[in-house]
Amino acid sequence: MDGLQNRALTIADVNDLLNLIERHPLVFGEKWCLIDMDWWRGFISHVEIGDLDDIPAVDNSNLCEGAEKGFALKKNLIEKQDFVLLPLAAFSVLRRTYGLAIEERDLIERTVVGSDRSPGSLHIEVYPATIRIARSDNIGEEHTIEIFSGESFESIKKRALEVLKIDQHSTIQCYLAEEDLYRRLNVADLETVLSQDDLVVVDVLDIHSTDLSNTSTNNSKVLFGKSSDVMRNGLSTNAISTQPAHKSYRPGVCGLENLGNTCFMNSALQCLSNVRELTEYFLNGCYKHDINEENVLGMHGQLARAYADLMEQLWNGSNRSMAPRKLKAVLGQYVQQFSGYSQHDSQELLSFLLDGLHEDLNRVKKKVYLEAKDSGGRPDSVVAAEAWQMYKMGNDSVIVDYLHGQLKSTVVCPQCKFVSVKFDPFCFLSLPLPPKERIHKIVMTLVPLNPDRKWVKYTVLVTFNTMVKEVRALMRKQSALGNSLILFVVLHNKALVRIMNDDESLAAAYSMPLNQIYAYQVADANDTITSPLNIIQVRNQLVTSKDVVTVPLLMMVPSPDSLSSDFITGSVLPRIREYFAKDHKRSNEETNGCNEHDVATEDLLVTPDLVNYSDFNNMSEPVTITGEKQPLIWPTSLYRGIRGISVTMLWQPNVLTDFCKKDMEEKELLTKHNVRKGADINECFHLFTRQELLSDGNLWYCSRCKEHQHATKKLDLWKLPPVLIIHLKRFHFTRWSREKIDIPVEFPLTGLDLTSRVVDEKFGKAVYDLIAVSNHAGGLGGGHYWAWARNGDDWYDFNDASVSAMPQPNDPIVSKEAYVLFYRKRLMEGERVLSDAEHDMEVDCDS
């Protein structure tokens, strides 16, 4: 048991801790810690009921295996399902307060890797690559060390020698154990040669050393002698091959060796290799005429040349498999997150690769940057053509020719109804999937408008697809509230976070720690509803400490002019007394802390200087209400169709208490749970092109209103490329949850018809046939990638170094592992592959 216990945490401490976790940024090189999800859920449960005394020590036994040779993290664990990640500062608080059950097991630190100059590349490396190491004079005793993304070879070497108890200044020779032989390695090339879990044997070069090359790994008796100079130079990376050179193979049917968690890269490369138009461009040498070494956004032609070399090796028919070390090294040089041994995302790799190739091959030597113009009421065809022409003035490459299309974006301001239409290029269509559906139990509270009615605590079973509007309809029916106006809100520690949309998921909002959902009836069915709604949020605070005493009340005001001190006295205070006033005429023991409603309203009155108000969704410095009849000035901006003001009441201690649970009814709401078993790609296209309401964190600036608005946004397909890459968004990330959506998706092998989805009437037919698929099996932070691809009329399964013929897939295909789909446009009669890619003068690619 860790002996670092400190004082017990208070609820305020826990709130500070959760805020630290939520807001702490990823900083390159910082440490984060894993905590078992079962322990974390138990901790949160204790927090929610206010019991912080009986929390056990942090226990990560569910995450670890092994004990005799040390503890190791179990494979294929999923964040937010099996564990949570906390910044080291937050973990240290829990460690000091509750201790660790077993120190060496329960302290699981991981490092933030990526590039500190590229914040988007920062991530926590939960599963760093590992290699096994052993001394040549004690090969039977192996040790495992972790290799972190971006870690220098000198750092790896230093740690390895420390583990093997070899002096740092010793001259060493390394050998890679391969099947039945030891192959000598050039130490400088270890970073790109090693694969996950390889065994590396380290020999100290002294008078006892011998050359292990060609020694059987099964030979436990190794002779020792001085190493030759030739041995000390090591083998070149080209000398490590996997097949005789004289055999021939079908061009393009060549495996890619796994260099250490590089299956994601291999899968992406095999798909791209089978885009024949792009591959022919490289094999014919056309790329040489387009290399742009001066482009500061490119890699000075290095990536294009490395990719061309790779295509030549894949398609020359001489190799059964080969190692893409050169391409990986170039990518790692310019994109640090790909420099190490971590598992990454094949679509993410594709995005960087295609962007890098585009910039290396950009025919535009001097880019012209022009600000995109809004539509201004002009025809879409004119605006789209103008936007595409402007894009091509800075971006003109073979990648744009074959893989880039154009989307139409329509944004509508809810305040002034201004419509903004823009046309943007794309390389991938990232299609959302319907979320994975599980049954979640949530608890929510209904606050009726009539103070004589009891509050109702509802238990509801929902899925992530259960929306606010569905539960509101059930609530109205069960509680006999008719067509009354009910606002659903999210509270966090008694503070209003936001009013929920009709199409918002209840389960998603409820999943955040300490979040509560309240439903406020603010108007009866017969009440006159104004547009916009005039809503006040009543907040009760202590005058001494500003602590929030109660949950807020939401009330509708008939008109903005009616909100004054008189309204506060006549309408707001009675509601506060009804729900929150303590009974000072009887002891708490007699009344069990509940309001017996025998306190006079005038006893609870506060002076005007203790009633403040501020903007509903902008808790700026509150302004004091002055004058009994003087109305308040309401904000002009709307919050989701609501004009609101926060009224803050400041109270002396011991006057109010939170709502008494004894007076609350408990009920269940029965919802329908048709748990989804799969999805069709047409449904994914529908989700991609449906209108959405922008969230609080993604507000749109209206150039007419001059304010950020909760606008509606809709995407449409306008121009599709000859080769269409579809990314199925299987990995779903929020601040508090991460999961892989592994539902089966149905998509056609041939004849994906998108004609009706392209809103440009002049585009013509848009029918596509599948040519490749990047697949992923397993969970977040791990799993395995491989590819299917069509070579000629045949389909092949590309699984790292292994390639095998496969039967033609069923049509349609139904797969829960398909991740990135490559489709080629079917040419109509008289149609050419490209209309955009022609040069003014034809280029002789062989010159």
GICORWO-V712848 format. One record per residue. RES is the residue in one letter. PHI is phi in degrees with one decimal (999 if undefined). OMEGA is omega in degrees with one decimal (NA if undefined). NEAR is the number of other C-alpha atoms within 8 Angstrom. Layout:
BEGIN
res->[RES RES]
phi->[PHI PHI]
omega->[OMEGA OMEGA]
near->[NEAR NEAR]
END
This chain:
BEGIN
res->[M D G L Q N R A L T I A D V N D L L N L I E R H P L V F G E K W C L I D M D W W R G F I S H V E I G D L D D I P A V D N S N L C E G A E K G F A L K K N L I E K Q D F V L L P L A A F S V L R R T Y G L A I E E R D L I E R T V V G S D R S P G S L H I E V Y P A T I R I A R S D N I G E E H T I E I F S G E S F E S I K K R A L E V L K I D Q H S T I Q C Y L A E E D L Y R R L N V A D L E T V L S Q D D L V V V D V L D I H S T D L S N T S T N N S K V L F G K S S D V M R N G L S T N A I S T Q P A H K S Y R P G V C G L E N L G N T C F M N S A L Q C L S N V R E L T E Y F L N G C Y K H D I N E E N V L G M H G Q L A R A Y A D L M E Q L W N G S N R S M A P R K L K A V L G Q Y V Q Q F S G Y S Q H D S Q E L L S F L L D G L H E D L N R V K K K V Y L E A K D S G G R P D S V V A A E A W Q M Y K M G N D S V I V D Y L H G Q L K S T V V C P Q C K F V S V K F D P F C F L S L P L P P K E R I H K I V M T L V P L N P D R K W V K Y T V L V T F N T M V K E V R A L M R K Q S A L G N S L I L F V V L H N K A L V R I M N D D E S L A A A Y S M P L N Q I Y A Y Q V A D A N D T I T S P L N I I Q V R N Q L V T S K D V V T V P L L M M V P S P D S L S S D F I T G S V L P R I R E Y F A K D H K R S N E E T N G C N E H D V A T E D L L V T P D L V N Y S D F N N M S E P V T I T G E K Q P L I W P T S L Y R G I R G I S V T M L W Q P N V L T D F C K K D M E E K E L L T K H N V R K G A D I N E C F H L F T R Q E L L S D G N L W Y C S R C K E H Q H A T K K L D L W K L P P V L I I H L K R F H F T R W S R E K I D I P V E F P L T G L D L T S R V V D E K F G K A V Y D L I A V S N H A G G L G G G H Y W A W A R N G D D W Y D F N D A S V S A M P Q P N D P I V S K E A Y V L F Y R K R L M E G E R V L S D A E H D M E V D C D S]
phi->[999 -63.3 -95.0 -104.4 -59.8 -128.4 -62.0 -67.1 -79.9 -100.7 -59.8 -62.3 -61.1 -65.5 -61.0 -62.6 -64.0 -66.4 -64.0 -61.0 -64.4 -68.8 -99.5 -68.0 -78.0 -78.7 -121.7 -52.3 87.7 -73.3 -97.3 -122.4 -126.1 -89.5 -133.1 -56.5 -63.9 -62.7 -64.2 -64.1 -62.2 -62.8 -61.2 -62.7 -61.7 -61.6 -63.1 -64.1 -96.9 77.5 -105.1 -110.6 -96.0 -110.7 -87.6 -74.7 -63.4 -60.1 -130.7 -105.9 -61.5 -68.5 -95.0 -117.8 -138.9 81.8 -153.1 -63.4 -104.7 101.0 -89.9 -133.3 -69.9 -62.0 -76.8 60.6 -74.3 -117.5 -63.3 67.5 -118.3 -102.8 -154.3 -120.3 -109.0 -121.7 -59.6 -55.2 -61.4 -71.1 -61.3 -62.8 -62.5 -65.1 -65.2 -65.2 -82.2 -112.8 79.8 -115.8 -61.4 -136.0 -54.8 -71.1 -96.1 -91.0 -92.7 -116.2 -96.5 -134.4 -108.9 -79.1 -119.3 121.9 -125.0 -69.3 -92.2 -132.9 -54.1 -66.5 -90.0 -70.4 -158.1 -95.4 -86.9 -71.8 -118.9 -66.1 -66.1 -128.8 -130.1 -99.8 -130.5 -154.0 -81.6 -66.3 -91.1 -154.9 -63.4 -68.8 -101.0 -95.2 -128.6 -110.7 -125.1 -92.9 -119.5 -93.6 -56.6 81.2 -70.3 -70.4 -63.8 -60.9 -67.5 -61.7 -60.1 -60.6 -66.4 -64.0 -67.4 -63.4 -63.9 -85.5 58.2 -111.7 -59.9 -62.7 -94.2 -70.5 -86.4 -124.6 -128.3 -108.3 -129.0 -102.8 -77.4 -122.3 47.8 -115.9 -137.0 -98.2 -105.7 -72.1 -114.5 -79.9 -54.7 -67.1 -100.6 -60.3 -60.5 -101.3 -89.5 -71.8 -113.2 -55.6 66.6 -62.2 -102.5 -110.1 -101.6 -106.7 -113.5 -84.7 -80.4 -140.2 -67.9 -98.2 -79.0 -140.8 -85.5 -81.4 -55.2 69.1 -81.5 -66.1 -70.7 -84.8 -84.1 -79.7 -103.8 -104.8 -84.3 -118.2 -165.1 -70.9 -78.6 -80.4 -63.0 -62.1 -63.9 -66.3 -72.1 75.7 -84.9 -73.1 -62.9 -70.8 -78.5 -92.7 -117.4 -119.0 -156.6 -62.7 -78.1 -81.7 -78.2 -119.1 -134.7 -64.1 -54.8 88.7 -96.2 -137.9 -78.4 -121.4 -69.2 -81.1 -89.1 123.7 60.0 -104.3 -61.8 -62.0 -70.9 -60.8 -61.8 -64.8 -64.9 -66.9 -63.8 -67.1 -59.9 -94.6 -86.3 -61.5 -62.0 -71.2 -65.2 -62.5 -59.4 -79.4 -65.3 -81.8 83.4 -61.4 -61.6 -60.6 -77.5 -103.1 -58.4 -114.9 -78.8 -93.7 -69.1 -67.8 -87.1 -98.6 -116.8 58.2 84.2 -65.0 -68.2 -60.7 -68.1 -64.2 -66.8 -62.4 -62.3 -62.8 -61.4 -63.0 -72.1 -72.2 -112.9 -83.5 76.7 -100.1 -119.8 -83.6 -156.7 -152.7 -102.5 -80.9 -68.5 -63.8 -64.5 -62.9 -64.7 -66.4 -60.3 -64.5 -67.2 -101.6 -126.1 -60.7 -65.7 -98.4 -84.4 -104.3 -122.2 -79.5 -73.2 -129.5 -102.0 -64.3 -70.1 -64.4 -62.1 -58.9 -61.2 -65.5 -63.1 -67.8 -66.2 -66.4 -63.7 -58.2 -70.3 -66.2 -113.5 -67.8 -74.1 -83.5 -82.4 -130.6 -72.2 -112.3 -100.4 -122.0 -74.8 -63.7 -94.0 -75.9 -65.9 58.7 82.3 -75.9 -60.3 -57.3 -60.9 -69.8 -66.2 -65.2 -62.9 -64.7 -64.6 -67.0 -63.2 -63.9 -64.3 -69.6 -66.7 -118.7 -141.2 -141.6 -146.7 -64.7 -67.1 -64.4 -56.7 -99.5 -119.6 -102.5 -127.6 -141.8 -111.8 -100.3 -117.2 -118.0 -119.7 -121.0 -77.5 -72.8 -86.3 -108.4 66.5 -65.0 -110.6 -109.8 -120.1 -133.3 -124.0 -123.4 -76.3 -145.4 -112.4 -123.1 -101.1 -91.0 -91.4 -70.6 -105.4 -57.0 -63.7 -61.7 -103.9 -126.7 -87.1 -117.4 -98.1 -120.9 -118.7 -140.4 -121.8 -98.7 -107.3 -69.1 -71.4 -77.1 -65.5 -77.7 -88.7 -75.5 -67.5 -122.2 -95.9 -99.4 -106.0 -128.7 -95.1 -135.1 -109.4 -68.6 -92.0 -78.2 -99.5 -55.7 -62.1 -68.6 -69.9 -60.6 -62.4 -65.9 -64.9 -59.3 -69.6 -71.0 -94.5 54.7 -98.0 59.2 -93.6 -75.3 -89.6 -124.0 -102.0 -93.8 -131.5 -105.5 -110.2 -133.1 53.1 71.5 -106.8 -70.0 -93.0 -169.1 -89.3 -85.6 -75.4 -61.1 -98.4 -91.3 -77.8 -67.8 -64.3 -64.1 -67.4 -73.2 -71.3 -71.5 -56.2 68.2 -75.7 -128.5 -115.3 -119.3 -116.5 -103.7 -81.4 -107.3 -156.6 -78.4 -61.5 -90.2 -73.0 -79.6 -101.2 -86.9 -130.2 -76.8 -70.8 -105.6 -122.1 -112.7 -105.4 -97.7 -112.8 -108.9 -123.4 -81.4 -70.7 -84.1 -123.2 67.5 -67.1 -76.8 -90.3 -131.7 -66.3 -74.3 -109.7 -112.7 -135.7 -90.0 -106.9 -53.4 -153.2 -58.0 -70.0 -83.5 -86.7 -150.1 -61.3 -60.9 -65.9 -59.3 -68.3 -85.7 -118.3 -82.1 -60.0 -58.8 -66.9 -63.1 -60.5 -60.5 -101.4 -122.3 -71.7 -77.0 -92.5 -84.3 -87.4 -134.8 -73.6 -62.1 -65.8 -69.3 -98.0 57.5 76.2 -95.0 -76.6 -92.9 61.5 -119.9 -98.9 -69.2 -56.5 -64.9 -68.9 -102.9 -60.9 -116.8 -73.4 -54.9 -75.7 -108.7 -122.5 -119.6 -140.4 -153.3 -55.4 -57.3 -113.2 -140.4 -78.0 -80.3 -58.5 -68.0 -111.3 -76.0 -76.1 -123.6 83.4 -69.4 -100.6 -68.0 -74.8 -86.0 -90.3 -84.1 -67.1 -83.6 -76.6 -104.1 -114.8 52.8 79.3 -121.9 -102.2 -135.5 -135.2 -95.2 -103.7 -106.3 -98.9 -104.0 -120.6 -73.5 -57.4 68.2 -93.7 -117.3 -139.2 -68.6 -56.0 -73.8 -68.0 -64.0 -87.7 -104.9 -76.4 -121.8 -138.0 -117.1 -106.6 -95.9 -111.8 -84.5 -124.7 -90.9 -68.9 -66.9 -106.7 -174.6 -141.8 -106.5 -62.3 -65.5 -66.4 -65.5 -63.9 -63.4 -64.4 -68.8 -101.7 -76.7 -71.9 -129.0 -96.2 -66.0 -81.2 -58.4 -84.5 -138.1 -67.2 -107.1 -87.0 -86.9 -70.9 -89.7 -76.0 64.9 -141.7 -79.2 -129.9 -81.6 -79.2 -96.0 -133.3 -137.9 -103.5 -136.8 -79.1 -115.5 -136.3 -107.0 -83.2 -60.6 -119.4 -103.4 -103.5 -111.5 -104.0 -84.7 -77.8 -79.1 -98.7 -110.0 -123.7 -131.1 -63.2 -112.4 -147.2 -140.0 -154.5 -102.3 -88.6 -104.3 -70.8 -65.7 -117.7 -97.9 -145.9 -78.3 -74.4 -133.3 76.4 -71.4 -100.4 -107.2 -54.9 -72.3 -91.2 -86.5 -82.6 -79.0 -64.6 -89.9 -68.9 87.9 -68.0 -133.2 -114.3 -127.1 -120.4 -71.8 -124.3 -164.5 -141.4 -94.7 -105.2 -138.2 -119.4 108.9 -105.2 -66.9 75.3 -165.0 81.6 -142.2 -108.6 -152.6 -135.2 -111.9 -153.0 -95.0 -116.3 66.4 -100.3 -109.3 -107.1 -131.1 -101.3 -103.6 -123.0 54.0 -74.1 -91.7 -130.0 -140.8 -67.3 -131.6 -61.4 -59.6 -60.7 -62.5 -126.5 -80.6 -88.8 -123.7 -145.1 -96.7 -112.8 -62.0 -123.9 -125.0 -110.7 -111.7 -121.1 -107.8 -67.5 -80.4 -76.0 -85.5 -58.8 79.2 -93.2 -92.1 -61.4 -124.3 -116.5 -104.2 -97.3 -80.3 -80.2 -63.2 -128.4 -69.0 -105.8 -83.5 -68.5 -91.3 -75.8]
omega->[178.7 -176.8 -175.2 -178.4 179.9 179.8 179.0 177.7 171.7 177.2 177.8 177.1 -178.3 176.9 177.0 -179.8 -179.9 175.4 176.8 -179.5 -175.3 -171.9 -174.5 -178.1 171.3 179.9 -176.3 176.3 179.9 179.7 169.4 -175.9 177.0 173.1 179.5 -175.9 178.8 177.9 -177.3 178.3 177.6 177.8 179.9 178.7 177.1 -179.5 -175.5 179.3 176.3 -179.3 -177.9 -173.8 -171.5 -179.4 -176.8 176.9 176.8 -174.2 180.0 -177.4 179.3 -175.5 -169.1 173.8 180.0 176.8 -175.1 -178.7 -179.3 -177.1 177.7 178.5 177.2 -180.0 170.2 172.3 -174.8 178.3 -178.7 171.1 178.4 -176.2 170.4 177.4 178.9 172.1 -174.5 -179.6 179.5 178.8 -178.7 176.9 179.3 -179.5 179.0 -173.7 -172.2 179.7 176.1 -179.3 175.4 -171.9 -173.5 178.3 -167.2 172.2 -177.9 -177.4 173.6 -170.9 172.2 -178.8 -176.7 -179.7 177.9 175.9 178.2 -174.2 -179.2 -179.2 -177.3 177.0 179.8 -175.8 -177.7 -178.4 173.6 178.2 177.8 169.6 176.0 -180.0 177.9 174.3 -179.7 179.6 177.5 -173.1 -178.2 -179.2 -177.2 174.4 178.1 176.0 178.9 178.4 -174.3 -179.3 177.6 179.8 -178.7 178.7 -179.7 178.8 178.4 -178.9 -178.8 -179.4 -179.3 -179.3 176.8 179.9 -177.2 179.8 176.5 -179.7 -175.8 -176.4 -179.6 171.1 -173.7 169.5 -178.0 178.7 176.7 178.9 -178.7 177.5 -175.3 -179.2 168.1 177.8 -178.0 -177.7 168.2 -173.4 -177.3 -177.5 -174.5 -175.4 -176.2 -176.5 -169.6 174.4 -179.6 175.2 173.3 174.0 177.9 178.5 -177.1 179.7 175.6 -175.0 174.9 -174.3 -178.8 -171.3 174.5 178.8 -179.3 -177.3 178.1 172.7 -179.2 176.2 178.6 -179.1 -176.0 -179.6 -177.6 177.2 -176.2 177.5 -176.0 -179.8 178.5 177.3 179.1 179.5 -176.8 178.3 177.8 176.8 172.3 -179.5 179.7 -177.8 -179.8 -178.0 -177.2 179.9 176.4 -175.5 -172.4 -178.3 177.8 -176.7 178.3 179.7 179.7 179.5 -173.7 -179.2 176.4 -176.7 177.4 -177.0 -176.7 -177.8 -178.6 177.4 178.7 179.5 -179.8 179.7 -179.3 -178.2 -179.8 176.7 -177.2 178.3 -177.6 164.0 -165.9 -179.0 -179.3 -179.1 177.9 177.8 179.3 -177.8 -179.8 178.5 -179.2 -176.5 -175.9 -178.0 -176.3 -176.3 -178.1 -176.9 -175.6 -175.7 -177.8 179.0 -178.0 -178.6 175.2 177.7 -176.5 -178.4 178.9 180.0 179.3 179.0 177.9 177.1 179.3 179.6 179.8 -179.7 179.0 -170.3 179.4 176.4 -176.9 -171.8 169.9 172.9 177.5 -177.1 -178.1 -173.2 -176.0 -179.9 179.2 -179.5 179.6 178.0 -179.5 179.3 -175.8 179.0 -167.8 -176.7 178.0 -176.0 -174.2 -170.0 -178.1 170.6 177.7 -173.5 -177.0 178.8 177.9 177.0 178.0 -178.9 178.5 -178.2 -178.2 177.4 178.4 177.2 178.9 -178.2 176.6 -174.4 -178.1 -178.8 178.4 -177.4 178.6 -174.7 174.7 -178.8 179.8 179.6 179.7 179.9 174.2 -174.0 179.5 179.0 -179.4 178.8 -179.8 -177.3 179.4 -178.2 -179.2 179.5 178.9 -179.3 179.9 178.9 178.1 179.0 -178.3 176.9 177.8 -174.1 -177.2 -178.0 178.1 177.8 176.9 -177.4 -171.1 -166.7 -176.6 175.4 -175.0 178.5 172.8 179.6 180.0 -179.7 -177.6 178.2 -179.5 -174.9 -174.6 178.3 176.7 -178.4 177.4 178.9 176.9 -179.5 -174.6 177.6 173.8 173.4 177.5 165.0 -179.2 -173.6 175.8 174.2 170.6 -175.4 175.3 -173.1 170.7 177.5 179.6 174.5 176.9 177.7 -179.5 -173.9 174.7 176.0 -177.6 176.5 -179.0 -177.9 178.5 179.0 179.8 170.6 -176.3 174.6 -176.6 167.7 -173.9 173.0 -174.7 166.6 177.9 177.7 178.6 -173.3 -178.8 -174.9 179.2 -178.1 177.3 179.8 178.0 -179.4 178.3 -177.0 -175.7 -177.4 179.1 -179.4 178.7 -178.2 -177.5 -177.7 -178.3 177.9 175.9 -179.0 174.5 175.4 174.3 -177.3 176.6 178.8 179.6 177.3 -179.8 168.4 -171.9 173.6 174.7 -175.9 179.7 179.8 177.1 -177.5 -179.6 179.7 -175.6 -174.9 179.0 179.7 177.2 175.4 173.7 177.6 177.4 175.5 -177.3 170.9 -175.7 177.3 174.1 -179.7 -176.9 -178.5 175.8 -177.9 179.4 175.0 2.5 177.4 174.5 -172.9 171.6 172.0 -178.9 -179.2 -179.6 -178.7 172.9 -180.0 -175.7 -172.2 -176.7 176.2 176.6 -174.5 -172.2 167.5 -178.8 169.7 173.3 -178.0 175.3 177.8 -176.6 179.2 179.8 -176.9 -174.1 -179.5 -179.5 177.4 176.6 179.7 178.2 -177.6 -172.7 -174.1 -174.9 -176.4 176.9 178.4 178.9 179.0 -176.1 -172.5 -164.2 -173.5 173.6 176.8 -177.9 -178.6 178.2 -176.0 176.7 -178.0 -178.9 -173.8 -177.0 176.9 -174.9 -179.4 179.0 173.3 177.6 174.4 -178.7 179.9 -175.7 177.7 -176.1 -177.2 175.1 179.7 -176.7 -177.1 174.8 175.4 -177.3 175.8 177.6 179.0 -174.0 -176.1 177.3 -172.8 176.3 180.0 -176.6 -179.9 -178.0 173.2 177.8 176.8 -176.1 -174.7 -172.7 179.4 178.5 175.4 -177.3 176.6 179.5 -178.7 178.6 175.3 -177.9 177.5 -177.2 171.8 -170.2 176.1 172.1 176.5 -176.9 178.7 -179.9 -171.9 171.6 178.4 173.5 176.2 -177.0 171.4 179.2 -173.0 -176.5 -175.7 -178.6 -177.1 -175.2 174.0 176.0 -178.3 173.6 172.4 -179.2 178.3 178.0 -178.5 173.7 -174.6 -176.1 177.3 -179.5 -179.7 176.0 -176.6 176.7 175.7 177.7 176.0 178.2 178.6 -178.9 -173.7 -179.3 178.9 178.8 174.6 -176.2 -174.8 -179.4 -178.2 -175.6 -177.9 -178.7 -179.9 179.7 -178.0 179.2 179.0 -175.7 178.1 174.5 -172.2 170.8 -174.8 170.7 -178.9 178.4 175.4 174.8 175.0 178.5 -177.0 -179.0 -176.7 176.3 176.4 -175.0 177.8 -179.1 179.7 176.6 -172.6 -177.6 -177.4 -174.6 -176.5 165.0 -179.3 -173.2 179.5 177.3 -178.7 173.0 177.8 -173.0 176.3 176.8 176.9 178.5 179.3 -173.0 171.4 178.0 171.7 171.1 -172.9 -179.7 -175.3 -176.4 -178.9 177.4 -172.8 173.4 -175.0 -177.9 -176.6 -179.3 -177.5 177.4 -178.2 -172.5 175.3 -176.4 176.5 -179.6 177.9 168.4 -176.2 174.6 174.6 -179.3 -174.2 178.5 175.3 -179.8 -179.7 -174.8 176.2 169.9 -173.4 162.6 177.8 179.2 176.0 -171.2 178.1 -174.8 178.3 -179.1 175.7 -179.0 -176.9 -173.5 -175.6 -177.3 175.9 179.8 175.5 179.9 176.4 176.0 -177.8 174.6 177.6 4.9 174.8 173.6 -174.0 173.6 -178.5 178.2 -173.2 177.5 -176.2 176.5 179.0 174.8 -179.9 177.8 -177.3 174.2 -177.1 178.7 -177.3 176.3 -179.9 -176.3 170.2 -172.4 -165.8 -177.7 172.9 174.1 177.4 178.9 -178.8 174.7 -172.5 -177.3 -176.6 NA]
near->[8 10 6 9 10 7 5 7 9 7 8 7 8 10 8 8 9 8 8 9 10 7 6 7 4 8 8 11 7 8 10 13 13 12 15 14 11 8 11 10 8 9 9 10 8 11 12 8 6 7 8 10 5 5 9 5 10 13 12 11 9 6 11 11 9 8 6 5 5 6 11 7 7 8 5 10 13 11 13 11 10 11 14 12 9 11 11 9 6 11 10 8 8 10 14 11 12 13 14 13 10 9 9 6 10 13 9 8 8 11 12 15 14 14 12 8 4 8 8 4 8 15 8 9 12 7 8 12 13 11 15 12 14 15 11 9 6 7 10 5 7 8 9 8 9 8 12 12 14 11 9 6 8 6 8 10 8 9 8 10 11 10 8 10 6 9 7 7 4 8 7 8 12 12 14 12 13 8 5 8 11 14 11 13 13 12 8 5 9 10 8 9 9 10 10 11 8 11 10 12 13 12 12 11 12 8 6 8 12 9 10 10 9 7 8 8 11 5 7 6 4 7 5 8 9 11 11 7 6 6 10 8 7 10 10 8 8 5 6 7 7 7 8 6 7 5 8 8 10 8 9 11 13 15 14 12 11 12 12 10 12 12 13 15 9 14 17 14 9 11 15 7 11 13 10 7 7 11 11 8 10 11 10 8 10 13 11 7 7 10 13 14 9 6 12 6 5 13 13 12 12 9 14 12 8 11 9 10 8 10 12 9 11 15 11 9 12 10 14 11 13 14 8 9 9 7 11 11 10 11 13 12 8 7 9 12 13 13 13 13 14 14 12 10 7 12 9 8 12 10 8 8 9 9 8 11 12 13 13 17 14 14 10 9 8 5 8 6 5 5 4 6 6 8 11 5 4 7 7 7 7 8 13 10 8 8 12 11 8 10 9 8 10 11 11 11 12 10 11 12 12 13 12 13 12 13 13 12 13 11 11 11 13 11 7 7 7 9 8 11 10 12 12 9 10 9 10 9 9 9 12 11 11 6 7 9 9 7 8 9 8 10 10 12 11 12 11 11 9 5 9 4 6 10 11 11 12 12 12 12 11 14 12 14 8 11 12 14 8 8 11 9 8 11 10 12 9 8 6 6 11 8 7 12 9 10 10 11 13 14 13 10 6 9 9 9 8 7 9 10 7 7 7 8 11 11 12 8 10 11 8 8 6 9 12 10 13 12 12 14 13 13 11 12 9 5 6 4 6 7 5 8 11 13 12 13 13 13 13 13 14 13 10 6 6 8 6 11 10 13 11 11 8 10 9 10 10 7 7 11 7 9 12 14 14 9 10 10 10 8 8 10 12 10 9 9 12 10 11 13 13 11 15 6 4 7 9 9 6 7 11 6 11 12 13 7 8 6 10 6 9 5 6 8 8 8 6 9 8 11 13 12 12 13 12 11 7 6 8 6 5 8 7 10 12 8 7 7 7 8 10 9 5 9 9 5 5 11 9 7 9 10 15 16 14 12 12 11 11 12 12 8 8 6 8 11 11 9 9 12 5 5 8 10 8 8 8 7 12 7 9 4 7 4 7 7 6 8 13 9 9 6 8 13 10 8 10 10 9 8 8 7 8 11 7 6 4 6 11 9 8 11 6 6 7 7 7 8 11 14 12 12 12 11 12 11 12 12 10 11 11 10 11 14 12 12 12 12 10 10 9 10 7 6 6 7 9 13 13 9 10 8 9 11 13 12 10 11 12 9 8 10 8 10 9 6 7 14 8 9 6 4 9 6 7 12 11 13 13 11 11 13 13 16 13 11 8 8 11 13 12 11 10 9 14 15 15 13 14 11 10 4 5 9 12 13 12 15 12 13 13 9 12 7 8 8 5 6 6 6 7 9 11 8 8 8 9 12 12 12 13 13 13 11 12 8 7 6 4 4 6 6 6 9 6 5 8 7 6 4 4 6 6 6 10 6 3]
END
